[in-house]
């Protein structure tokens, strides 16, 4: 007769003992594998609840998590030792039960791998992921015992791993571009959109220039040094600003800044009061200065506002500490701020925007892809600037440009300034 691939040999007491030990080791492997997921899936809220509870098991869990490196080393050492034992015993069991004529290695490999993956890895990790706190309570004492048993090996593993890690990272550097790419890859995972925007703001912080976040010259609220005290108080009340630049003749000749708090002791005085004596020195910054450097200057000099100038010393805009912080945390509003009103939605795909709307805010409102206009915006930062880049000429009421299936039309002018822009999304 043709020789079969496997021949059954029989069952013995020794084989039964090995099978019992293998099952026990498989259970230990399942508990150890599940504990890895359980311990490291506990949320901050659960950990705080466990710290506040009087449950001894939960206190033991917190104690184990106090030394994460040692805990992880214990789990890895125990799991590998147990799995090695399962592999050896499984091989002996199959040799005792069967006589292999062909494909012995393939048969053993497939069967042992299936058992280890299904019962030692997948099932316990799925169960522990769904109920990490309960699973951690179940395995905490066995893990404490394994930590004591495996202490010599885990100690060597932790020390060796730490030394290798320090050597590997001593000269390691990561570029801003690589960090930004990592952020994009992580988008859509556990983090919310707000968290992603904040982290993106931090990543882009060092590459952002002052001119990108400043309030443009035309929007600066400033005082003429020849103004009467009553005129000064009227401007303060109307604007609501606490620090106001003061100029002589025009904004290219800034003399200083008036702090409203300095005026409070003299608020009852009339026009005869010389408010100019209260001017403080104002800080000037070049428009291409990085905002991380400007933030450091603000901290060191204890100031909150600066005038942005170009290479000729002409005033380009104004930047405040709030403008810098908003690049990271988003829009900061206080009780005196009005609700966001830089746009009005007319229907599903038609909007009216302020000309000074930042392109990033514009993309957010119309739900367009980030940097969709990167190929056409040049150095423009606002919607009106984008239209100028596309038009390549001065704008007037009724002028229309189109890019990326978005049509923009000048609806209202304020002198030579574009005040309102009508936007239609999806023109094709």
C-alpha positions as CSV (number, residue, x, y, z in Angstrom):
1,X,0.0,0.0,0.0
2,X,1.0,3.6,-0.6
3,X,2.7,5.1,2.5
4,X,0.6,7.7,4.3
5,X,1.9,11.1,5.3
6,X,1.2,10.7,9.1
7,X,0.8,7.5,11.1
8,X,-1.0,7.6,14.5
9,X,1.2,5.9,17.2
10,X,-0.9,6.0,20.4
11,X,-1.5,7.8,23.6
12,X,0.6,7.5,26.8
13,X,0.6,8.9,30.3
14,X,3.7,10.9,29.5
15,X,2.0,12.4,26.5
16,X,-1.0,13.3,28.7
17,X,1.2,15.1,31.2
18,X,2.9,17.1,28.4
19,X,-0.5,18.0,27.0
20,X,-1.7,19.2,30.4
21,X,1.4,21.3,30.9
22,X,1.0,22.7,27.3
23,X,-2.6,23.8,28.0
24,X,-1.5,25.4,31.3
25,X,1.3,27.3,29.5
26,X,-1.2,28.3,26.8
27,X,-3.5,29.8,29.5
28,X,-0.5,31.7,31.0
29,X,0.4,33.0,27.5
30,X,-3.1,34.2,27.0
31,X,-3.2,36.0,30.4
32,X,0.2,37.6,29.8
33,X,-0.7,38.7,26.3
34,X,-4.0,40.1,27.4
35,X,-2.4,41.9,30.4
36,X,-0.2,43.9,28.0
37,X,-3.2,45.4,26.3
38,X,-5.2,45.7,29.5
39,X,-2.6,47.7,31.4
40,X,-1.7,50.1,28.6
41,X,-5.4,50.6,27.5
42,X,-6.5,52.1,30.8
43,X,-7.7,55.7,30.2
44,X,-6.6,58.6,32.5
45,X,-10.1,58.7,34.0
46,X,-9.9,55.0,34.9
47,X,-6.5,55.4,36.4
48,X,-7.7,58.3,38.5
49,X,-10.7,56.3,39.7
50,X,-8.4,53.5,40.6
51,X,-6.1,55.8,42.6
52,X,-9.0,57.1,44.5
53,X,-10.6,53.6,45.2
54,X,-9.8,51.5,48.1
55,X,-9.6,48.3,46.1
56,X,-6.3,46.4,46.8
57,X,-6.1,45.0,43.3
58,X,-6.5,48.4,41.7
59,X,-3.8,49.8,44.0
60,X,-1.6,46.9,42.9
61,X,-2.3,47.9,39.2
62,X,-1.2,51.5,39.9
63,X,1.9,50.2,41.6
64,X,2.9,48.1,38.6
65,X,2.2,51.0,36.2
66,X,4.6,53.1,38.3
67,X,7.5,51.3,36.6
68,X,6.3,50.9,33.0
69,X,9.7,49.7,31.7
70,X,10.0,46.9,34.3
71,X,6.3,45.9,33.7
72,X,6.8,45.7,29.9
73,X,10.0,43.8,30.3
74,X,8.3,41.3,32.6
75,X,5.5,40.7,30.1
76,X,7.8,40.3,27.2
77,X,10.2,37.9,29.1
78,X,7.4,35.8,30.5
79,X,5.5,35.6,27.2
80,X,8.5,34.5,25.2
81,X,9.6,31.9,27.8
82,X,6.1,30.5,27.9
83,X,5.8,30.4,24.1
84,X,9.1,28.7,23.8
85,X,7.9,26.0,26.2
86,X,4.7,25.6,24.3
87,X,6.6,25.1,21.0
88,X,9.0,22.5,22.5
89,X,6.2,20.6,24.3
90,X,3.9,20.7,21.2
91,X,6.7,19.3,19.1
92,X,7.3,16.4,21.6
93,X,3.6,15.7,21.8
94,X,3.2,15.4,18.1
95,X,6.3,13.2,17.8
96,X,4.8,10.9,20.5
97,X,1.4,10.7,18.9
98,X,2.3,10.6,15.2
99,X,5.0,9.3,12.9
100,X,5.7,11.8,10.1
101,X,6.8,10.5,6.8
102,X,6.6,13.9,5.0
103,X,5.9,17.5,5.7
104,X,6.8,17.2,9.4
105,X,8.2,20.7,9.7
106,X,5.3,22.3,7.8
107,X,2.7,20.5,9.8
108,X,4.2,21.4,13.2
109,X,4.8,25.0,12.2
110,X,1.2,25.6,11.0
111,X,-0.4,23.9,14.0
112,X,1.7,25.5,16.7
113,X,1.5,29.0,15.1
114,X,-2.3,28.7,14.8
115,X,-2.6,27.7,18.5
116,X,-0.3,30.4,19.7
117,X,-1.9,33.2,17.6
118,X,-5.5,32.2,18.3
119,X,-5.5,31.3,22.0
120,X,-2.3,33.0,23.1
121,X,-2.5,36.3,21.3
122,X,-5.7,37.2,19.4
123,X,-8.5,36.1,21.7
124,X,-7.0,37.4,25.0
125,X,-6.1,40.7,23.5
126,X,-9.6,41.2,22.0
127,X,-11.2,40.4,25.4
128,X,-8.8,42.6,27.3
129,X,-9.3,45.5,24.9
130,X,-13.0,45.5,25.5
131,X,-12.7,45.3,29.3
132,X,-9.2,46.5,30.3
133,X,-10.0,47.4,33.9
134,X,-11.6,44.0,34.7
135,X,-8.9,42.1,32.9
136,X,-6.1,44.0,34.7
137,X,-7.8,43.2,38.0
138,X,-7.8,39.5,37.0
139,X,-4.1,39.3,36.1
140,X,-2.5,41.8,38.5
141,X,-1.4,39.3,41.1
142,X,-0.1,36.7,38.6
143,X,1.8,39.5,36.9
144,X,3.3,40.6,40.3
145,X,4.5,37.0,40.8
146,X,6.0,36.8,37.3
147,X,7.7,40.2,37.9
148,X,9.5,38.7,40.9
149,X,10.3,35.4,39.0
150,X,11.6,37.2,35.9
151,X,13.3,40.1,37.7
152,X,16.9,39.1,36.8
153,X,16.2,38.8,33.1
154,X,13.8,41.9,33.0
155,X,16.5,44.0,34.9
156,X,19.1,43.1,32.2
157,X,16.6,43.8,29.4
158,X,15.6,47.2,30.8
159,X,19.2,48.3,31.4
160,X,20.4,47.0,28.0
161,X,17.4,48.5,26.2
162,X,17.8,51.9,27.9
163,X,21.5,52.0,27.0
164,X,20.8,51.1,23.3
165,X,18.0,53.7,23.2
166,X,20.3,56.5,24.5
167,X,23.0,55.6,22.0
168,X,20.4,55.5,19.1
169,X,18.8,58.8,20.0
170,X,21.9,60.7,21.1
171,X,22.5,62.2,17.7
172,X,19.0,61.6,16.2
173,X,17.2,64.6,14.9
174,X,13.9,65.0,13.2
175,X,13.1,67.8,10.8
176,X,9.9,69.9,10.9
177,X,8.9,68.5,7.6
178,X,9.1,64.9,8.9
179,X,7.1,65.8,12.0
180,X,4.5,67.5,9.8
181,X,4.3,64.4,7.6
182,X,3.8,62.2,10.8
183,X,1.0,64.5,11.9
184,X,-0.7,64.1,8.5
185,X,-0.4,60.3,8.8
186,X,-1.9,60.4,12.3
187,X,-4.9,62.5,11.2
188,X,-8.1,60.6,11.5
189,X,-6.9,58.4,14.3
190,X,-7.9,58.7,17.9
191,X,-7.2,62.4,18.1
192,X,-10.0,64.9,17.4
193,X,-9.9,67.6,14.7
194,X,-9.2,70.2,17.3
195,X,-6.3,68.3,18.7
196,X,-4.9,67.9,15.2
197,X,-5.2,71.6,14.5
198,X,-3.4,72.4,17.7
199,X,-0.6,70.0,17.1
200,X,-0.3,71.2,13.5
201,X,0.0,74.8,14.9
202,X,2.9,73.7,17.2
203,X,4.6,71.9,14.3
204,X,4.3,74.9,12.0
205,X,5.2,77.4,14.8
206,X,8.9,77.7,14.1
207,X,8.3,78.3,10.3
208,X,5.7,81.0,10.6
209,X,6.7,84.6,9.9
210,X,5.3,87.7,11.6
211,X,3.8,89.0,8.4
212,X,1.6,85.9,8.1
213,X,-0.2,86.6,11.4
214,X,0.0,90.4,11.8
215,X,-2.9,92.8,11.6
216,X,-2.3,94.8,8.3
217,X,-1.5,98.5,8.4
218,X,-4.9,99.5,7.1
219,X,-6.6,97.8,10.1
220,X,-4.4,99.3,12.8
221,X,-6.2,101.5,15.3
222,X,-3.8,104.3,16.2
223,X,-3.8,107.8,17.7
224,X,-2.5,111.0,16.3
225,X,-0.1,112.6,18.8
226,X,-1.9,115.9,18.3
227,X,-5.3,114.5,19.3
228,X,-7.0,116.1,22.3
229,X,-7.6,114.0,25.5
230,X,-11.3,113.8,24.7
231,X,-10.5,112.4,21.2
232,X,-8.2,109.9,22.8
233,X,-10.9,108.7,25.2
234,X,-13.4,108.4,22.4
235,X,-11.0,106.2,20.3
236,X,-10.3,104.0,23.4
237,X,-14.0,103.5,24.1
238,X,-14.8,102.8,20.5
239,X,-11.9,100.3,19.8
240,X,-11.8,98.6,23.2
241,X,-8.0,98.1,22.9
242,X,-5.8,98.3,25.9
243,X,-2.6,99.3,24.0
244,X,-2.8,101.8,21.1
245,X,0.1,103.0,18.9
246,X,0.6,106.8,18.7
247,X,2.0,108.4,15.5
248,X,3.1,111.8,14.3
249,X,1.8,112.8,10.8
250,X,1.4,109.1,9.5
251,X,1.9,105.5,10.6
252,X,5.4,105.4,9.3
253,X,6.4,107.7,12.3
254,X,5.3,105.8,15.4
255,X,6.2,107.6,18.5
256,X,5.2,105.1,21.1
257,X,2.3,103.2,22.6
258,X,-0.4,104.5,25.0
259,X,-1.5,102.0,27.6
260,X,-5.1,102.5,28.8
261,X,-4.3,101.5,32.3
262,X,-1.8,104.5,32.5
263,X,-4.7,106.8,31.8
264,X,-7.0,105.6,34.5
265,X,-5.8,108.0,37.2
266,X,-6.4,110.9,34.9
267,X,-9.7,109.8,33.3
268,X,-11.6,112.8,34.8
269,X,-9.1,115.4,33.3
270,X,-10.1,117.6,30.4
271,X,-8.4,118.5,27.2
272,X,-5.7,120.4,29.0
273,X,-4.2,117.1,30.2
274,X,-1.0,116.2,28.3
275,X,-1.6,112.6,27.8
276,X,1.5,112.4,25.5
277,X,3.7,112.2,28.6
278,X,2.4,108.7,29.3
279,X,3.6,107.2,26.1
280,X,5.7,104.1,26.4
281,X,8.4,102.9,24.1
282,X,7.1,100.6,21.4
283,X,8.8,97.5,20.1
284,X,9.5,97.2,16.3
285,X,10.1,93.9,14.5
286,X,10.9,93.0,10.9
287,X,8.1,91.4,9.0
288,X,10.1,88.2,8.2
289,X,11.0,87.5,11.9
290,X,9.9,84.0,13.0
291,X,7.1,84.1,15.6
292,X,8.8,81.7,18.0
293,X,11.6,84.2,18.2
294,X,9.1,87.1,18.7
295,X,7.4,85.2,21.5
296,X,10.7,84.8,23.2
297,X,11.3,88.6,22.8
298,X,7.8,89.3,24.2
299,X,8.6,87.2,27.3
300,X,12.0,88.7,27.9
301,X,10.9,92.3,27.5
302,X,7.5,91.8,29.1
303,X,5.6,93.3,26.2
304,X,2.4,92.3,24.5
305,X,2.4,94.3,21.2
306,X,4.9,95.2,18.5
307,X,4.9,97.2,15.2
308,X,5.9,95.3,12.1
309,X,8.2,97.2,9.7
310,X,9.7,96.4,6.3
311,X,13.4,96.8,5.3
312,X,12.9,100.5,4.8
313,X,11.4,101.0,8.2
314,X,7.8,101.6,6.9
315,X,5.0,100.3,9.1
316,X,3.5,97.2,7.6
317,X,1.2,96.0,10.5
318,X,0.8,95.3,14.2
319,X,1.3,92.0,16.0
320,X,0.2,91.1,19.5
321,X,0.9,88.2,21.9
322,X,-2.7,87.0,21.3
323,X,-2.0,86.7,17.6
324,X,1.0,84.4,18.3
325,X,-0.9,82.2,20.8
326,X,-3.8,81.9,18.4
327,X,-1.5,80.2,15.9
328,X,-1.3,77.3,18.3
329,X,-4.5,77.1,20.3
330,X,-6.9,78.7,17.7
331,X,-9.1,81.7,18.0
332,X,-9.1,83.3,21.5
333,X,-12.3,85.2,22.3
334,X,-13.2,87.2,25.4
335,X,-16.4,88.7,26.6
336,X,-15.8,91.9,24.5
337,X,-15.3,90.0,21.2
338,X,-18.1,89.8,18.8
339,X,-19.2,86.4,17.4
340,X,-17.3,85.2,14.3
341,X,-18.8,87.3,11.5
342,X,-16.2,87.4,8.7
343,X,-18.6,85.6,6.4
344,X,-22.2,85.1,5.6
345,X,-23.7,82.0,4.1
346,X,-26.4,82.7,1.5
347,X,-27.1,79.1,0.5
348,X,-25.5,75.7,0.2
349,X,-22.6,76.9,-2.0
350,X,-22.7,80.7,-1.9
351,X,-21.0,82.9,0.7
352,X,-20.1,86.6,1.3
353,X,-16.6,86.9,2.9
354,X,-14.7,89.9,4.2
355,X,-11.7,90.7,1.9
356,X,-9.3,90.4,4.8
357,X,-10.4,86.8,5.7
358,X,-7.3,84.6,6.1
359,X,-7.0,81.9,3.5
360,X,-6.8,79.2,6.1
361,X,-10.1,80.3,7.7
362,X,-11.6,80.6,4.2
363,X,-10.6,77.0,3.4
364,X,-12.1,75.8,6.7
365,X,-15.5,77.5,6.2
366,X,-16.0,76.2,2.6
367,X,-14.6,72.8,3.8
368,X,-12.0,72.7,1.1
369,X,-8.7,70.7,1.3
370,X,-5.9,72.3,3.3
371,X,-3.5,74.4,1.1
372,X,-5.8,73.9,-1.9
373,X,-4.6,77.3,-3.2
374,X,-0.9,76.7,-2.6
375,X,-0.2,76.6,-6.3
376,X,-1.8,80.0,-7.0
377,X,-1.7,82.1,-3.8
378,X,2.0,83.1,-4.0
379,X,2.6,85.2,-0.8
380,X,-1.0,86.1,-0.3
381,X,-2.4,85.5,3.1
382,X,-6.0,86.9,2.7
383,X,-8.8,86.2,0.4
384,X,-8.4,89.7,-1.2
385,X,-4.7,89.0,-1.7
386,X,-5.5,85.7,-3.3
387,X,-7.7,87.5,-5.8
388,X,-4.9,89.9,-6.6
389,X,-2.5,87.1,-7.2
390,X,-5.0,85.5,-9.6
391,X,-6.0,88.7,-11.3
392,X,-2.5,90.2,-11.5
393,X,-4.1,93.7,-11.5
394,X,-5.9,96.1,-9.2
395,X,-9.4,95.0,-8.4
396,X,-12.6,96.9,-8.7
397,X,-16.2,96.1,-8.0
398,X,-17.6,93.3,-10.2
399,X,-14.2,91.7,-11.0
400,X,-14.3,87.9,-11.0
401,X,-11.6,85.2,-10.7
402,X,-11.8,81.5,-10.5
403,X,-9.6,78.7,-9.1
404,X,-10.1,75.1,-8.2
405,X,-13.8,75.2,-9.1
406,X,-14.4,78.2,-6.8
407,X,-15.5,81.6,-8.2
408,X,-14.7,84.8,-6.3
409,X,-16.4,88.2,-7.2
410,X,-15.6,91.6,-5.7
411,X,-19.0,92.7,-4.3
412,X,-18.0,95.8,-2.3
413,X,-15.0,98.2,-2.3
414,X,-13.9,100.5,0.5
415,X,-11.9,103.0,-1.4
416,X,-9.1,100.9,-3.1
417,X,-9.6,98.2,-0.6
418,X,-11.6,95.0,-1.3
419,X,-14.3,94.9,1.5
420,X,-16.7,92.1,0.5
421,X,-16.2,89.1,-1.8
422,X,-18.9,86.8,-3.1
423,X,-17.8,83.2,-3.3
424,X,-19.5,80.4,-5.2
425,X,-18.2,76.9,-4.5
426,X,-18.6,74.3,-7.3
427,X,-19.0,76.3,-10.5
428,X,-18.8,73.3,-12.8
